[in-house]
Amino acid sequence: MDRRAFLVSTMGGAGLSLMAATAGMATPFDPFAGVEPIRATPDRIFRTTVCLRPFRAAGPRIEVEEVGRKRVVHNYGHGGSGWSLSWGSAELAVGLAMADGVRDLAVIGAGALGLTAALTAQRAGARVTIYAREQFPHVRSARATGTWSPDSRIAMEKAVDPGFGDRWEAMARTSFAMYQSYLGLAGDPVEWTDRYILSDAPFGEAGRGAAAAPVVERPDDFLRLESRLRDIMPRSVELAPGTHPFRPAHARRNSSLTFNIADLAHQLINDFLIAGGRIVPMEFHAPGELSRLREKAIINCTGYGARALWRDESIVPVRGQIAWLIPQPGATYGAYYGGLAMLARRDGIVVQEVGQDEWFGYGDTNETPDHDAAAASVRQLANFWA
Ligand SMILES: Cc1cc2nc3c(=O)[nH]c(=O)nc-3n(C[C@H](O)[C@H](O)[C@H](O)COP(=O)(O)OP(=O)(O)OC[C@H]3O[C@@H](n4cnc5c(N)ncnc54)[C@H](O)[C@@H]3O)c2cc1C
């Protein structure tokens, strides 16, 4: 069905007369502008990437450790929420690092957490050098979905301390506010786009619809906190069968922030360099090697790398693979159906098998792309449309 036919069928007679009355004049309101079908064929895949989420059951590690004569502030272990929580986490870490007036700071790591910590420190008046083994586009942060997901695999219900929920909420609110300042910029580093959750059967209480598998009882489960942000997040609306362009009958829509990471990373790096920051390629093999840095205060933003560097076995990898399809300039939205998620970004259309719950990929260290699985995901994506 083309867009006009779709509008006609969903708007009925009123829509027809409205369209006739406005022919040659104003365009009728199209609530599905930008929701064009994705060209879901494997020949459109231009890369397949794998990333390991640095998950800690107790939540991100943001605390001070004295290493020889250095004050190290850890800022790692943000699971599937690193981009979303980055600014708020940076605020906590920078506060600890600059507590006694330190103005010369080292940041280890140049991913989402390292760049935002470095910028936050600069804005607080510090001189900052980043030391990192990899830089964009080779860091794991470059291989993220790019959506606002502040409580995705962030902690386990039973492992967090009683203050965690409040700290998380403060981090999420700070980040959410900071990302507003990246809206409307050339290159769209951050933008609001729609998300559709699709289901063959009516949505039940669970929210994901009856296409989801039955709930499996687990001994422990991931912490869900997003309801604490209800006052700042746009509401979701249910779309009646026949009123939306997707094949599954039932759909729910809400709006969320999309991070166009290629552009966002460029903006963060440029801002850091313009403010006088330096990035030095360097690898560390043990905490003792930090003694060779001239800075006394160091923020450790090594992400999954902290597992080896800090021998922190509380970090569990949660594998996620993305098949990247060539962007379609008109398509800027996301959709979820039957364990598959799609997000059409400016820098690529992300297609990702996400399973039925957050245990998908848990404990899997395999960072090698599976090209057959990527092609299968893209073929499955075609089922989103008639
Ligand atoms: C598939 C997938 C999708 C995701 N989607 C989202 C999303 O949509 N939204 C969201 O908010 N989050 C998402 N995440 C989570 C997010 O990507 C991570 O939480 C985040 O990237 C972690 O960033 P980081 O800066 O801590 O780590 P990294 O990006 O891994 O950066 C670590 C830095 O430390 C350096 N380093 C590490 N070890 C050493 C060492 N020994 N010596 C020197 N340097 C070192 C590295 O070179 C690098 O520069 C996703 C994750 C995955 C896997």
The ligand as a MOL file (V3000), in Angstrom:
LIG
                    3D

  0  0  0     0  0            999 V3000
M  V30 BEGIN CTAB
M  V30 COUNTS 53 58 0 0 0
M  V30 BEGIN ATOM
M  V30 1 C 25.1600 -4.1220 21.0170 0
M  V30 2 C 25.1600 -3.0030 22.0230 0
M  V30 3 C 24.2320 -2.0100 21.9260 0
M  V30 4 C 24.2150 -0.9540 22.8640 0
M  V30 5 N 23.3100 0.0290 22.7170 0
M  V30 6 C 23.2700 1.0450 23.5940 0
M  V30 7 C 22.3270 2.0890 23.4490 0
M  V30 8 O 21.5470 2.0960 22.5030 0
M  V30 9 N 22.3050 3.0710 24.3750 0
M  V30 10 C 23.1620 3.0890 25.4280 0
M  V30 11 O 23.0690 3.9890 26.2580 0
M  V30 12 N 24.1150 2.1230 25.5710 0
M  V30 13 C 24.1840 1.1020 24.6930 0
M  V30 14 N 25.1000 0.1140 24.8190 0
M  V30 15 C 26.0230 0.1620 25.9470 0
M  V30 16 C 27.1710 1.0880 25.6640 0
M  V30 17 O 27.6320 0.8790 24.3660 0
M  V30 18 C 28.3050 0.8390 26.6720 0
M  V30 19 O 27.8080 0.8890 27.9900 0
M  V30 20 C 29.3540 1.9130 26.4730 0
M  V30 21 O 29.7900 1.9030 25.1420 0
M  V30 22 C 30.5360 1.7150 27.3780 0
M  V30 23 O 31.4120 2.7760 27.0870 0
M  V30 24 P 32.8430 2.8910 27.7290 0
M  V30 25 O 33.3580 4.2240 27.3780 0
M  V30 26 O 32.7580 2.5190 29.1720 0
M  V30 27 O 33.6780 1.7120 27.0560 0
M  V30 28 P 34.4050 1.5950 25.6190 0
M  V30 29 O 33.6310 2.2060 24.5490 0
M  V30 30 O 34.7590 0.1510 25.5100 0
M  V30 31 O 35.7070 2.4540 25.7940 0
M  V30 32 C 36.7660 2.0050 26.6040 0
M  V30 33 C 37.9840 2.8450 26.3380 0
M  V30 34 O 39.0260 2.4090 27.2410 0
M  V30 35 C 40.1810 2.0470 26.4980 0
M  V30 36 N 40.8680 0.9790 27.1950 0
M  V30 37 C 40.3600 -0.1890 27.6450 0
M  V30 38 N 41.3150 -0.9110 28.2320 0
M  V30 39 C 42.4520 -0.1900 28.1550 0
M  V30 40 C 43.7870 -0.3980 28.5740 0
M  V30 41 N 44.1470 -1.5310 29.1780 0
M  V30 42 N 44.7190 0.5640 28.3300 0
M  V30 43 C 44.3690 1.7080 27.6990 0
M  V30 44 N 43.1170 1.9550 27.2750 0
M  V30 45 C 42.1840 1.0110 27.5070 0
M  V30 46 C 39.6370 1.6030 25.1510 0
M  V30 47 O 40.6610 1.6370 24.1780 0
M  V30 48 C 38.5530 2.6690 24.9440 0
M  V30 49 O 39.1530 3.8620 24.5040 0
M  V30 50 C 25.1560 -0.9430 23.9190 0
M  V30 51 C 26.1140 -1.9480 23.9920 0
M  V30 52 C 26.1130 -2.9730 23.0680 0
M  V30 53 C 27.1480 -4.0350 23.1660 0
M  V30 END ATOM
M  V30 BEGIN BOND
M  V30 1 1 1 2
M  V30 2 1 2 3
M  V30 3 2 2 52
M  V30 4 2 3 4
M  V30 5 1 4 5
M  V30 6 1 4 50
M  V30 7 2 5 6
M  V30 8 1 6 7
M  V30 9 1 6 13
M  V30 10 2 7 8
M  V30 11 1 7 9
M  V30 12 1 9 10
M  V30 13 2 10 11
M  V30 14 1 10 12
M  V30 15 2 12 13
M  V30 16 1 13 14
M  V30 17 1 14 15
M  V30 18 1 14 50
M  V30 19 1 15 16
M  V30 20 1 16 17
M  V30 21 1 16 18
M  V30 22 1 18 19
M  V30 23 1 18 20
M  V30 24 1 20 21
M  V30 25 1 20 22
M  V30 26 1 22 23
M  V30 27 1 23 24
M  V30 28 2 24 25
M  V30 29 1 24 26
M  V30 30 1 24 27
M  V30 31 1 27 28
M  V30 32 2 28 29
M  V30 33 1 28 30
M  V30 34 1 28 31
M  V30 35 1 31 32
M  V30 36 1 32 33
M  V30 37 1 33 34
M  V30 38 1 33 48
M  V30 39 1 34 35
M  V30 40 1 35 36
M  V30 41 1 35 46
M  V30 42 1 36 37
M  V30 43 1 36 45
M  V30 44 2 37 38
M  V30 45 1 38 39
M  V30 46 1 39 40
M  V30 47 2 39 45
M  V30 48 1 40 41
M  V30 49 2 40 42
M  V30 50 1 42 43
M  V30 51 2 43 44
M  V30 52 1 44 45
M  V30 53 1 46 47
M  V30 54 1 46 48
M  V30 55 1 48 49
M  V30 56 2 50 51
M  V30 57 1 51 52
M  V30 58 1 52 53
M  V30 END BOND
M  V30 END CTAB
M  END
